[in-house]
Amino acid sequence: MTGRSTLRVGRLATIQRLLAGRESLTIGELTQELGVSEATVRRDLEMLQADGLVQRTHGGAVPATQRLKERPYPERHSTNVAEKKAIAEAASRFVAPGDTIFIGGGSTTLRFAEQLTSSDLTVVTNSLSVAHELSRASGMHVIVIGGALRSSELSMIGPRAVEAIRSYRATTAFLGVPALDSHHGFTADGDAEAATDSAFIAMARRTVVLADHTKLGRVSTTHVVPLSKIHTIVTDDGASSACVNDLTSSGTQVVVAEAMVRV
């Protein structure tokens, strides 16, 4: 084993030891602890993640056994409000009169639904909150997908939802994400959620993902699609330039919405 390889093995062991006693570590903390550059730390974390030993996050890492925990829907709806509104407004520009669109569940897609004012739209959604919001738009044709209720999201998921989605075709699917990473793509919190989102993507000509900056660089439990299957990502200006560059390097369009006021 060369001297350089020996140093890397030592760093990898140190990272695992440090994470064993912590919930998370940032890139900055690791560069100080290891005395190496951020680029070196990122490469080390990528190697550990590839071996299933850590889980990368935006700006650091968590132990591989620590699953990303979803906060309750009401709490998520009231966080990052300025960012989500900015994302929703930017995403609404991808909607044209006469379109048929899919809208998935989530607090950001609900903000997106609030932006839809045209009555000349057909919307297929598995979100009860989105359907309720769109009921205010006179003349809009709204189709609600059935299935098993995911109470934390107020959305319908599972085999029946997937079967129903497959009977429709859409111009664009607008989906929220729990986690989006340049290497691992779109990941979800469970098999049923992943299958439902996969069906939306498969049945749409284009997919637009709505993800505030806290969702970027994260990896959750179940793979949905690689980044190459996502046409556009709409995020907010809280996203780091490095993270945006990582996402665009795959050829995916990234739109950064400016959140004028943070709350």
Steps between C-alpha positions, in 0.01 A plus 500: 500500500639841401543784744214695339270198523595452864411862576161462332421182693584685820273791405212270413528325834513835681186625321309186599620530860395864521159429350441211739464747785320777311172547316678680217824666393557790263768528231656786696523297819663213315756720324608641837509160667691328218716791388419453130313694230124501447551321167683217679226471762232486228686220321538308826128536576409385149714189548339425838153556360570267206585231755181572697692626804373859513217700347588827329301813573524850359815630667598187691400148599295296746539137609373256237247358744343841564197529276383847408195566715212684343345772711119513533322662203367807691850574628655468152232724349599783735878474446707662222186680389675774299715242323205277413295791370789612280545146368127468434487825305800399287356152435164643393672643191528146368120472478317600181124531437352171383762287679427182690734489799577268789554650846643282776459542874701727725516844653685654203262359241212646702664841468530429127128419477426838659667663198274334242235746390421384147174308469617343173690219674448136585674401822550141616616482861536255786503784755183578692642839598576590139153386389340714772705802398412457130130466581509879540594543132178519305493286187824310559465125440646322804536121521588349838684167505379237746715266706623456855512819706842615610384701798830683554473645149123498442567317174395173339767239431541127437404253225153644436643849464764374258238316294285812479792727403591266214164563335589868442756689294630845589704778347694554822529336843566745784640312798642581840787295639625402845854462366691582179866425440721534192625140533195319638232703325145518636448287811183459708412392853354160411404254227138613462597867472775416250268288282240777488751768401657265243158454339449875473841537334440212258166639382616860444696640208698723736576500872555814707620443856430765763766482771600767749868514587462279810408203275814521285800277560288261709435131452193319634401134516360399161626581151242658269686611184850616407555869445503443122124430511428844647477778244494802732572565868360817653671596825565821695799727544588335830661223295879519482662559161695175544179304548335665199809428287492134605138473389549679167803285415262214419327709235194579711370858483512674839291811560596700810211709630578807707332503840485872571395468864602217729278397791 
